[in-house]
Amino acid sequence: MHNFFEGLMEFHFLQNALVSAVVIGAVAGILGCFIILRGMS
């Protein structure tokens, strides 16, 4: 597990990928809850 985080810190594109994945995951979660609560599905 420690090697995984060392790899993330070594390559800049992996840092960008991690940040993008976290942001997209958060936005998708919020948007999904909003859609379900509004009854749009």
mmCIF entry with sequence, helices, sheets and N, C-alpha, C, O atoms, coordinates in Angstrom:
data_MODEL
# 
_entry.id   MODEL 
# 
_entity.id                         1 
_entity.type                       polymer 
_entity.pdbx_number_of_molecules   1 
# 
_entity_poly.entity_id                      1 
_entity_poly.type                           'polypeptide(L)' 
_entity_poly.nstd_linkage                   no 
_entity_poly.nstd_monomer                   no 
_entity_poly.pdbx_seq_one_letter_code       MHNFFEGLMEFHFLQNALVSAVVIGAVAGILGCFIILRGMS 
_entity_poly.pdbx_seq_one_letter_code_can   MHNFFEGLMEFHFLQNALVSAVVIGAVAGILGCFIILRGMS 
_entity_poly.pdbx_strand_id                 A 
# 
loop_
_entity_poly_seq.entity_id 
_entity_poly_seq.num 
_entity_poly_seq.mon_id 
_entity_poly_seq.hetero 
1 1  MET n 
1 2  HIS n 
1 3  ASN n 
1 4  PHE n 
1 5  PHE n 
1 6  GLU n 
1 7  GLY n 
1 8  LEU n 
1 9  MET n 
1 10 GLU n 
1 11 PHE n 
1 12 HIS n 
1 13 PHE n 
1 14 LEU n 
1 15 GLN n 
1 16 ASN n 
1 17 ALA n 
1 18 LEU n 
1 19 VAL n 
1 20 SER n 
1 21 ALA n 
1 22 VAL n 
1 23 VAL n 
1 24 ILE n 
1 25 GLY n 
1 26 ALA n 
1 27 VAL n 
1 28 ALA n 
1 29 GLY n 
1 30 ILE n 
1 31 LEU n 
1 32 GLY n 
1 33 CYS n 
1 34 PHE n 
1 35 ILE n 
1 36 ILE n 
1 37 LEU n 
1 38 ARG n 
1 39 GLY n 
1 40 MET n 
1 41 SER n 
# 
_struct_asym.id          A 
_struct_asym.entity_id   1 
# 
loop_
_struct_conf.conf_type_id 
_struct_conf.id 
_struct_conf.pdbx_PDB_helix_id 
_struct_conf.beg_label_comp_id 
_struct_conf.beg_label_asym_id 
_struct_conf.beg_label_seq_id 
_struct_conf.pdbx_beg_PDB_ins_code 
_struct_conf.end_label_comp_id 
_struct_conf.end_label_asym_id 
_struct_conf.end_label_seq_id 
_struct_conf.pdbx_end_PDB_ins_code 
_struct_conf.beg_auth_comp_id 
_struct_conf.beg_auth_asym_id 
_struct_conf.beg_auth_seq_id 
_struct_conf.end_auth_comp_id 
_struct_conf.end_auth_asym_id 
_struct_conf.end_auth_seq_id 
_struct_conf.pdbx_PDB_helix_class 
_struct_conf.details 
_struct_conf.pdbx_PDB_helix_length 
HELX_P HELX_P1 AA1 HIS A 2  ? GLU A 10 ? HIS A 2  GLU A 10 1 ? 9  
HELX_P HELX_P2 AA2 HIS A 12 ? ARG A 38 ? HIS A 12 ARG A 38 1 ? 27 
# 
_struct_conf_type.id          HELX_P 
_struct_conf_type.criteria    ? 
_struct_conf_type.reference   ? 
# 
loop_
_atom_site.group_PDB 
_atom_site.id 
_atom_site.type_symbol 
_atom_site.label_atom_id 
_atom_site.label_alt_id 
_atom_site.label_comp_id 
_atom_site.label_asym_id 
_atom_site.label_entity_id 
_atom_site.label_seq_id 
_atom_site.pdbx_PDB_ins_code 
_atom_site.Cartn_x 
_atom_site.Cartn_y 
_atom_site.Cartn_z 
_atom_site.occupancy 
_atom_site.B_iso_or_equiv 
_atom_site.pdbx_formal_charge 
_atom_site.auth_seq_id 
_atom_site.auth_comp_id 
_atom_site.auth_asym_id 
_atom_site.auth_atom_id 
_atom_site.pdbx_PDB_model_num 
ATOM 1   N N  . MET A 1 1  ? 0.827   -1.194 0.000   1.00 0.00 ? 1  MET A N  1 
ATOM 2   C CA . MET A 1 1  ? 0.000   0.000  0.000   1.00 0.00 ? 1  MET A CA 1 
ATOM 3   C C  . MET A 1 1  ? 0.871   1.258  0.000   1.00 0.00 ? 1  MET A C  1 
ATOM 4   O O  . MET A 1 1  ? 0.542   2.258  -0.638  1.00 0.00 ? 1  MET A O  1 
ATOM 5   N N  . HIS A 1 2  ? 1.978   1.188  0.720   1.00 0.00 ? 2  HIS A N  1 
ATOM 6   C CA . HIS A 1 2  ? 2.881   2.335  0.783   1.00 0.00 ? 2  HIS A CA 1 
ATOM 7   C C  . HIS A 1 2  ? 3.476   2.619  -0.596  1.00 0.00 ? 2  HIS A C  1 
ATOM 8   O O  . HIS A 1 2  ? 3.654   3.781  -0.961  1.00 0.00 ? 2  HIS A O  1 
ATOM 9   N N  . ASN A 1 3  ? 3.783   1.578  -1.362  1.00 0.00 ? 3  ASN A N  1 
ATOM 10  C CA . ASN A 1 3  ? 4.337   1.760  -2.703  1.00 0.00 ? 3  ASN A CA 1 
ATOM 11  C C  . ASN A 1 3  ? 3.342   2.450  -3.627  1.00 0.00 ? 3  ASN A C  1 
ATOM 12  O O  . ASN A 1 3  ? 3.734   3.194  -4.526  1.00 0.00 ? 3  ASN A O  1 
ATOM 13  N N  . PHE A 1 4  ? 2.062   2.204  -3.404  1.00 0.00 ? 4  PHE A N  1 
ATOM 14  C CA . PHE A 1 4  ? 1.025   2.842  -4.218  1.00 0.00 ? 4  PHE A CA 1 
ATOM 15  C C  . PHE A 1 4  ? 1.078   4.358  -4.060  1.00 0.00 ? 4  PHE A C  1 
ATOM 16  O O  . PHE A 1 4  ? 1.029   5.093  -5.047  1.00 0.00 ? 4  PHE A O  1 
ATOM 17  N N  . PHE A 1 5  ? 1.178   4.822  -2.812  1.00 0.00 ? 5  PHE A N  1 
ATOM 18  C CA . PHE A 1 5  ? 1.213   6.260  -2.569  1.00 0.00 ? 5  PHE A CA 1 
ATOM 19  C C  . PHE A 1 5  ? 2.535   6.876  -3.019  1.00 0.00 ? 5  PHE A C  1 
ATOM 20  O O  . PHE A 1 5  ? 2.569   8.036  -3.429  1.00 0.00 ? 5  PHE A O  1 
ATOM 21  N N  . GLU A 1 6  ? 3.618   6.113  -2.945  1.00 0.00 ? 6  GLU A N  1 
ATOM 22  C CA . GLU A 1 6  ? 4.891   6.610  -3.473  1.00 0.00 ? 6  GLU A CA 1 
ATOM 23  C C  . GLU A 1 6  ? 4.789   6.809  -4.979  1.00 0.00 ? 6  GLU A C  1 
ATOM 24  O O  . GLU A 1 6  ? 5.317   7.785  -5.513  1.00 0.00 ? 6  GLU A O  1 
ATOM 25  N N  . GLY A 1 7  ? 4.123   5.902  -5.659  1.00 0.00 ? 7  GLY A N  1 
ATOM 26  C CA . GLY A 1 7  ? 3.912   6.033  -7.101  1.00 0.00 ? 7  GLY A CA 1 
ATOM 27  C C  . GLY A 1 7  ? 3.080   7.250  -7.441  1.00 0.00 ? 7  GLY A C  1 
ATOM 28  O O  . GLY A 1 7  ? 3.333   7.919  -8.443  1.00 0.00 ? 7  GLY A O  1 
ATOM 29  N N  . LEU A 1 8  ? 2.085   7.542  -6.612  1.00 0.00 ? 8  LEU A N  1 
ATOM 30  C CA . LEU A 1 8  ? 1.255   8.719  -6.856  1.00 0.00 ? 8  LEU A CA 1 
ATOM 31  C C  . LEU A 1 8  ? 2.062   10.004 -6.728  1.00 0.00 ? 8  LEU A C  1 
ATOM 32  O O  . LEU A 1 8  ? 1.855   10.948 -7.491  1.00 0.00 ? 8  LEU A O  1 
ATOM 33  N N  . MET A 1 9  ? 2.970   10.044 -5.779  1.00 0.00 ? 9  MET A N  1 
ATOM 34  C CA . MET A 1 9  ? 3.759   11.249 -5.570  1.00 0.00 ? 9  MET A CA 1 
ATOM 35  C C  . MET A 1 9  ? 4.881   11.378 -6.603  1.00 0.00 ? 9  MET A C  1 
ATOM 36  O O  . MET A 1 9  ? 5.423   12.466 -6.802  1.00 0.00 ? 9  MET A O  1 
ATOM 37  N N  . GLU A 1 10 ? 5.222   10.279 -7.250  1.00 0.00 ? 10 GLU A N  1 
ATOM 38  C CA . GLU A 1 10 ? 6.334   10.305 -8.200  1.00 0.00 ? 10 GLU A CA 1 
ATOM 39  C C  . GLU A 1 10 ? 5.923   10.880 -9.551  1.00 0.00 ? 10 GLU A C  1 
ATOM 40  O O  . GLU A 1 10 ? 6.695   11.604 -10.179 1.00 0.00 ? 10 GLU A O  1 
ATOM 41  N N  . PHE A 1 11 ? 4.718   10.565 -9.998  1.00 0.00 ? 11 PHE A N  1 
ATOM 42  C CA . PHE A 1 11 ? 4.271   10.977 -11.331 1.00 0.00 ? 11 PHE A CA 1 
ATOM 43  C C  . PHE A 1 11 ? 3.176   12.027 -11.215 1.00 0.00 ? 11 PHE A C  1 
ATOM 44  O O  . PHE A 1 11 ? 2.202   11.857 -10.481 1.00 0.00 ? 11 PHE A O  1 
ATOM 45  N N  . HIS A 1 12 ? 3.361   13.122 -11.960 1.00 0.00 ? 12 HIS A N  1 
ATOM 46  C CA . HIS A 1 12 ? 2.406   14.226 -11.884 1.00 0.00 ? 12 HIS A CA 1 
ATOM 47  C C  . HIS A 1 12 ? 1.056   13.833 -12.469 1.00 0.00 ? 12 HIS A C  1 
ATOM 48  O O  . HIS A 1 12 ? 0.019   14.247 -11.950 1.00 0.00 ? 12 HIS A O  1 
ATOM 49  N N  . PHE A 1 13 ? 1.048   13.039 -13.544 1.00 0.00 ? 13 PHE A N  1 
ATOM 50  C CA . PHE A 1 13 ? -0.221  12.680 -14.172 1.00 0.00 ? 13 PHE A CA 1 
ATOM 51  C C  . PHE A 1 13 ? -1.060  11.785 -13.256 1.00 0.00 ? 13 PHE A C  1 
ATOM 52  O O  . PHE A 1 13 ? -2.287  11.793 -13.351 1.00 0.00 ? 13 PHE A O  1 
ATOM 53  N N  . LEU A 1 14 ? -0.421  11.016 -12.375 1.00 0.00 ? 14 LEU A N  1 
ATOM 54  C CA . LEU A 1 14 ? -1.175  10.205 -11.423 1.00 0.00 ? 14 LEU A CA 1 
ATOM 55  C C  . LEU A 1 14 ? -1.822  11.080 -10.353 1.00 0.00 ? 14 LEU A C  1 
ATOM 56  O O  . LEU A 1 14 ? -2.917  10.780 -9.879  1.00 0.00 ? 14 LEU A O  1 
ATOM 57  N N  . GLN A 1 15 ? -1.145  12.158 -9.977  1.00 0.00 ? 15 GLN A N  1 
ATOM 58  C CA . GLN A 1 15 ? -1.748  13.101 -9.032  1.00 0.00 ? 15 GLN A CA 1 
ATOM 59  C C  . GLN A 1 15 ? -2.980  13.745 -9.657  1.00 0.00 ? 15 GLN A C  1 
ATOM 60  O O  . GLN A 1 15 ? -4.014  13.892 -9.005  1.00 0.00 ? 15 GLN A O  1 
ATOM 61  N N  . ASN A 1 16 ? -2.861  14.130 -10.933 1.00 0.00 ? 16 ASN A N  1 
ATOM 62  C CA . ASN A 1 16 ? -4.006  14.720 -11.631 1.00 0.00 ? 16 ASN A CA 1 
ATOM 63  C C  . ASN A 1 16 ? -5.153  13.729 -11.734 1.00 0.00 ? 16 ASN A C  1 
ATOM 64  O O  . ASN A 1 16 ? -6.314  14.100 -11.561 1.00 0.00 ? 16 ASN A O  1 
ATOM 65  N N  . ALA A 1 17 ? -4.835  12.471 -12.014 1.00 0.00 ? 17 ALA A N  1 
ATOM 66  C CA . ALA A 1 17 ? -5.871  11.446 -12.128 1.00 0.00 ? 17 ALA A CA 1 
ATOM 67  C C  . ALA A 1 17 ? -6.574  11.231 -10.795 1.00 0.00 ? 17 ALA A C  1 
ATOM 68  O O  . ALA A 1 17 ? -7.794  11.070 -10.760 1.00 0.00 ? 17 ALA A O  1 
ATOM 69  N N  . LEU A 1 18 ? -5.826  11.226 -9.706  1.00 0.00 ? 18 LEU A N  1 
ATOM 70  C CA . LEU A 1 18 ? -6.417  11.030 -8.383  1.00 0.00 ? 18 LEU A CA 1 
ATOM 71  C C  . LEU A 1 18 ? -7.334  12.193 -8.019  1.00 0.00 ? 18 LEU A C  1 
ATOM 72  O O  . LEU A 1 18 ? -8.442  11.979 -7.527  1.00 0.00 ? 18 LEU A O  1 
ATOM 73  N N  . VAL A 1 19 ? -6.884  13.407 -8.253  1.00 0.00 ? 19 VAL A N  1 
ATOM 74  C CA . VAL A 1 19 ? -7.710  14.583 -7.953  1.00 0.00 ? 19 VAL A CA 1 
ATOM 75  C C  . VAL A 1 19 ? -8.966  14.574 -8.813  1.00 0.00 ? 19 VAL A C  1 
ATOM 76  O O  . VAL A 1 19 ? -10.055 14.869 -8.321  1.00 0.00 ? 19 VAL A O  1 
ATOM 77  N N  . SER A 1 20 ? -8.825  14.239 -10.089 1.00 0.00 ? 20 SER A N  1 
ATOM 78  C CA . SER A 1 20 ? -9.981  14.187 -10.981 1.00 0.00 ? 20 SER A CA 1 
ATOM 79  C C  . SER A 1 20 ? -10.980 13.136 -10.525 1.00 0.00 ? 20 SER A C  1 
ATOM 80  O O  . SER A 1 20 ? -12.186 13.384 -10.530 1.00 0.00 ? 20 SER A O  1 
ATOM 81  N N  . ALA A 1 21 ? -10.497 11.973 -10.133 1.00 0.00 ? 21 ALA A N  1 
ATOM 82  C CA . ALA A 1 21 ? -11.387 10.899 -9.683  1.00 0.00 ? 21 ALA A CA 1 
ATOM 83  C C  . ALA A 1 21 ? -12.148 11.302 -8.425  1.00 0.00 ? 21 ALA A C  1 
ATOM 84  O O  . ALA A 1 21 ? -13.337 11.010 -8.302  1.00 0.00 ? 21 ALA A O  1 
ATOM 85  N N  . VAL A 1 22 ? -11.478 11.965 -7.496  1.00 0.00 ? 22 VAL A N  1 
ATOM 86  C CA . VAL A 1 22 ? -12.141 12.393 -6.259  1.00 0.00 ? 22 VAL A CA 1 
ATOM 87  C C  . VAL A 1 22 ? -13.204 13.445 -6.561  1.00 0.00 ? 22 VAL A C  1 
ATOM 88  O O  . VAL A 1 22 ? -14.310 13.380 -6.024  1.00 0.00 ? 22 VAL A O  1 
ATOM 89  N N  . VAL A 1 23 ? -12.878 14.408 -7.410  1.00 0.00 ? 23 VAL A N  1 
ATOM 90  C CA . VAL A 1 23 ? -13.836 15.472 -7.737  1.00 0.00 ? 23 VAL A CA 1 
ATOM 91  C C  . VAL A 1 23 ? -15.038 14.900 -8.479  1.00 0.00 ? 23 VAL A C  1 
ATOM 92  O O  . VAL A 1 23 ? -16.179 15.230 -8.155  1.00 0.00 ? 23 VAL A O  1 
ATOM 93  N N  . ILE A 1 24 ? -14.795 14.045 -9.470  1.00 0.00 ? 24 ILE A N  1 
ATOM 94  C CA . ILE A 1 24 ? -15.894 13.454 -10.234 1.00 0.00 ? 24 ILE A CA 1 
ATOM 95  C C  . ILE A 1 24 ? -16.765 12.581 -9.335  1.00 0.00 ? 24 ILE A C  1 
ATOM 96  O O  . ILE A 1 24 ? -17.990 12.594 -9.454  1.00 0.00 ? 24 ILE A O  1 
ATOM 97  N N  . GLY A 1 25 ? -16.143 11.830 -8.446  1.00 0.00 ? 25 GLY A N  1 
ATOM 98  C CA . GLY A 1 25 ? -16.908 11.001 -7.518  1.00 0.00 ? 25 GLY A CA 1 
ATOM 99  C C  . GLY A 1 25 ? -17.795 11.828 -6.606  1.00 0.00 ? 25 GLY A C  1 
ATOM 100 O O  . GLY A 1 25 ? -18.947 11.469 -6.365  1.00 0.00 ? 25 GLY A O  1 
ATOM 101 N N  . ALA A 1 26 ? -17.270 12.926 -6.101  1.00 0.00 ? 26 ALA A N  1 
ATOM 102 C CA . ALA A 1 26 ? -18.058 13.791 -5.216  1.00 0.00 ? 26 ALA A CA 1 
ATOM 103 C C  . ALA A 1 26 ? -19.218 14.435 -5.970  1.00 0.00 ? 26 ALA A C  1 
ATOM 104 O O  . ALA A 1 26 ? -20.343 14.468 -5.472  1.00 0.00 ? 26 ALA A O  1 
ATOM 105 N N  . VAL A 1 27 ? -18.947 14.944 -7.162  1.00 0.00 ? 27 VAL A N  1 
ATOM 106 C CA . VAL A 1 27 ? -20.000 15.589 -7.952  1.00 0.00 ? 27 VAL A CA 1 
ATOM 107 C C  . VAL A 1 27 ? -21.072 14.576 -8.342  1.00 0.00 ? 27 VAL A C  1 
ATOM 108 O O  . VAL A 1 27 ? -22.262 14.886 -8.286  1.00 0.00 ? 27 VAL A O  1 
ATOM 109 N N  . ALA A 1 28 ? -20.667 13.375 -8.736  1.00 0.00 ? 28 ALA A N  1 
ATOM 110 C CA . ALA A 1 28 ? -21.636 12.349 -9.122  1.00 0.00 ? 28 ALA A CA 1 
ATOM 111 C C  . ALA A 1 28 ? -22.501 11.945 -7.934  1.00 0.00 ? 28 ALA A C  1 
ATOM 112 O O  . ALA A 1 28 ? -23.702 11.728 -8.090  1.00 0.00 ? 28 ALA A O  1 
ATOM 113 N N  . GLY A 1 29 ? -21.909 11.842 -6.759  1.00 0.00 ? 29 GLY A N  1 
ATOM 114 C CA . GLY A 1 29 ? -22.682 11.500 -5.569  1.00 0.00 ? 29 GLY A CA 1 
ATOM 115 C C  . GLY A 1 29 ? -23.703 12.562 -5.218  1.00 0.00 ? 29 GLY A C  1 
ATOM 116 O O  . GLY A 1 29 ? -24.856 12.248 -4.922  1.00 0.00 ? 29 GLY A O  1 
ATOM 117 N N  . ILE A 1 30 ? -23.288 13.806 -5.249  1.00 0.00 ? 30 ILE A N  1 
ATOM 118 C CA . ILE A 1 30 ? -24.201 14.908 -4.930  1.00 0.00 ? 30 ILE A CA 1 
ATOM 119 C C  . ILE A 1 30 ? -25.306 15.005 -5.974  1.00 0.00 ? 30 ILE A C  1 
ATOM 120 O O  . ILE A 1 30 ? -26.477 15.162 -5.631  1.00 0.00 ? 30 ILE A O  1 
ATOM 121 N N  . LEU A 1 31 ? -24.936 14.911 -7.238  1.00 0.00 ? 31 LEU A N  1 
ATOM 122 C CA . LEU A 1 31 ? -25.922 15.001 -8.315  1.00 0.00 ? 31 LEU A CA 1 
ATOM 123 C C  . LEU A 1 31 ? -26.896 13.828 -8.266  1.00 0.00 ? 31 LEU A C  1 
ATOM 124 O O  . LEU A 1 31 ? -28.092 14.007 -8.496  1.00 0.00 ? 31 LEU A O  1 
ATOM 125 N N  . GLY A 1 32 ? -26.399 12.643 -7.970  1.00 0.00 ? 32 GLY A N  1 
ATOM 126 C CA . GLY A 1 32 ? -27.267 11.468 -7.871  1.00 0.00 ? 32 GLY A CA 1 
ATOM 127 C C  . GLY A 1 32 ? -28.279 11.615 -6.753  1.00 0.00 ? 32 GLY A C  1 
ATOM 128 O O  . GLY A 1 32 ? -29.456 11.307 -6.939  1.00 0.00 ? 32 GLY A O  1 
ATOM 129 N N  . CYS A 1 33 ? -27.841 12.080 -5.601  1.00 0.00 ? 33 CYS A N  1 
ATOM 130 C CA . CYS A 1 33 ? -28.768 12.306 -4.480  1.00 0.00 ? 33 CYS A CA 1 
ATOM 131 C C  . CYS A 1 33 ? -29.804 13.362 -4.839  1.00 0.00 ? 33 CYS A C  1 
ATOM 132 O O  . CYS A 1 33 ? -30.984 13.209 -4.524  1.00 0.00 ? 33 CYS A O  1 
ATOM 133 N N  . PHE A 1 34 ? -29.374 14.418 -5.489  1.00 0.00 ? 34 PHE A N  1 
ATOM 134 C CA . PHE A 1 34 ? -30.298 15.483 -5.886  1.00 0.00 ? 34 PHE A CA 1 
ATOM 135 C C  . PHE A 1 34 ? -31.362 14.955 -6.840  1.00 0.00 ? 34 PHE A C  1 
ATOM 136 O O  . PHE A 1 34 ? -32.545 15.263 -6.693  1.00 0.00 ? 34 PHE A O  1 
ATOM 137 N N  . ILE A 1 35 ? -30.938 14.159 -7.819  1.00 0.00 ? 35 ILE A N  1 
ATOM 138 C CA . ILE A 1 35 ? -31.881 13.623 -8.807  1.00 0.00 ? 35 ILE A CA 1 
ATOM 139 C C  . ILE A 1 35 ? -32.877 12.673 -8.148  1.00 0.00 ? 35 ILE A C  1 
ATOM 140 O O  . ILE A 1 35 ? -34.072 12.724 -8.440  1.00 0.00 ? 35 ILE A O  1 
ATOM 141 N N  . ILE A 1 36 ? -32.395 11.815 -7.269  1.00 0.00 ? 36 ILE A N  1 
ATOM 142 C CA . ILE A 1 36 ? -33.292 10.874 -6.591  1.00 0.00 ? 36 ILE A CA 1 
ATOM 143 C C  . ILE A 1 36 ? -34.280 11.617 -5.692  1.00 0.00 ? 36 ILE A C  1 
ATOM 144 O O  . ILE A 1 36 ? -35.469 11.297 -5.684  1.00 0.00 ? 36 ILE A O  1 
ATOM 145 N N  . LEU A 1 37 ? -33.799 12.604 -4.936  1.00 0.00 ? 37 LEU A N  1 
ATOM 146 C CA . LEU A 1 37 ? -34.685 13.326 -4.029  1.00 0.00 ? 37 LEU A CA 1 
ATOM 147 C C  . LEU A 1 37 ? -35.707 14.178 -4.776  1.00 0.00 ? 37 LEU A C  1 
ATOM 148 O O  . LEU A 1 37 ? -36.816 14.387 -4.283  1.00 0.00 ? 37 LEU A O  1 
ATOM 149 N N  . ARG A 1 38 ? -35.348 14.666 -5.950  1.00 0.00 ? 38 ARG A N  1 
ATOM 150 C CA . ARG A 1 38 ? -36.284 15.456 -6.744  1.00 0.00 ? 38 ARG A CA 1 
ATOM 151 C C  . ARG A 1 38 ? -37.258 14.572 -7.521  1.00 0.00 ? 38 ARG A C  1 
ATOM 152 O O  . ARG A 1 38 ? -38.246 15.070 -8.060  1.00 0.00 ? 38 ARG A O  1 
ATOM 153 N N  . GLY A 1 39 ? -36.993 13.275 -7.583  1.00 0.00 ? 39 GLY A N  1 
ATOM 154 C CA . GLY A 1 39 ? -37.872 12.356 -8.297  1.00 0.00 ? 39 GLY A CA 1 
ATOM 155 C C  . GLY A 1 39 ? -37.752 12.462 -9.803  1.00 0.00 ? 39 GLY A C  1 
ATOM 156 O O  . GLY A 1 39 ? -38.723 12.237 -10.526 1.00 0.00 ? 39 GLY A O  1 
ATOM 157 N N  . MET A 1 40 ? -36.561 12.807 -10.280 1.00 0.00 ? 40 MET A N  1 
ATOM 158 C CA . MET A 1 40 ? -36.367 12.986 -11.715 1.00 0.00 ? 40 MET A CA 1 
ATOM 159 C C  . MET A 1 40 ? -36.043 11.683 -12.436 1.00 0.00 ? 40 MET A C  1 
ATOM 160 O O  . MET A 1 40 ? -36.014 11.653 -13.666 1.00 0.00 ? 40 MET A O  1 
ATOM 161 N N  . SER A 1 41 ? -35.803 10.624 -11.704 1.00 0.00 ? 41 SER A N  1 
ATOM 162 C CA . SER A 1 41 ? -35.409 9.386  -12.381 1.00 0.00 ? 41 SER A CA 1 
ATOM 163 C C  . SER A 1 41 ? -36.621 8.565  -12.788 1.00 0.00 ? 41 SER A C  1 
ATOM 164 O O  . SER A 1 41 ? -36.472 7.491  -13.370 1.00 0.00 ? 41 SER A O  1 
# 
